[in-house]
Amino acid sequence: MNLIPCGSKAKTKVGEIEGIITAISIRFDRASYEFSYFTATDYKTCWLNESEFHTEVKERNKIGFRK
C-alpha cells in the first residue's frame, strides 16, 4: 500500500481548504487521512478519503509486510 506521508500539504476538492495531513488510519484495504486546518478563529480536523483532496506530493511511503 502506498500512502501520502504525514506532514504533507493538501487542499480539499470541495471548498479548496488548505491544510496538512496529520494522521493515517488503515482499515482493511482502505486508508483515511486526518486533515488538519485553521479557520479564522479555530483549529479543526476531519477525516478524508484520498478522493476528497489533492496534494502535490509525488513520493509516497510504501507500507506493508514483506512476502
N, C-alpha and C positions, 0 to 999 in steps of 0.2 A: 504494500500500500504506500503510495506517495502522498505526503501531506505538506501543506503550506506551513512553514515554521512559525512558531510563536514570536511575536515582536514585529511581524510583517505589517506594513501599512496596507489598508484595504479601504474600499469605498462601496457602499451598498448600491445595488442597481435601482432600487426604489428610493427616491429622496436624495440620492448622491451624498449620503452622510459619510464623512471621513472618520476613520478610527484605526484601531490596532487589534490584531489577533492576539488574545491573551491566554487562551487555553484551547485544548482539543479534547473532545470526548469521542471515543470509538465504541460503537455497539454493532456487533455482528460484522457486516461488510460496509458500514457507513460511518462517516466522520462528520461531526458537528463542530463548529468553531465558535468560541466565545468572542464576541466583537465588543470592544470597549471604546467609548467615545464620550465627549463632553458636549453638553448643550450650553446655553448662555450661563446657566447657574448650577448645573448638576453634572455629576459623573454617572454614566449609565452603562449597563452591559445587556447584551441579548445573545441568544444562541442562533446561529445561521447555518444553513446548508451551503455548500460551495456554490450552488447555482444562484444564490441570493446576493453575492457580492463579486467584485472583481479586484484583482491586485496585479501589480507589475512584477511580482516575484517570478523568476524564471526557474530557479533551482529549488527543488522540493526535497524534503527529508524522506528517505526510504526507511520504512519500519517493518518489522515482522520477524519471524523466526527463520533461521537457516534450515534448508532442507537437506 
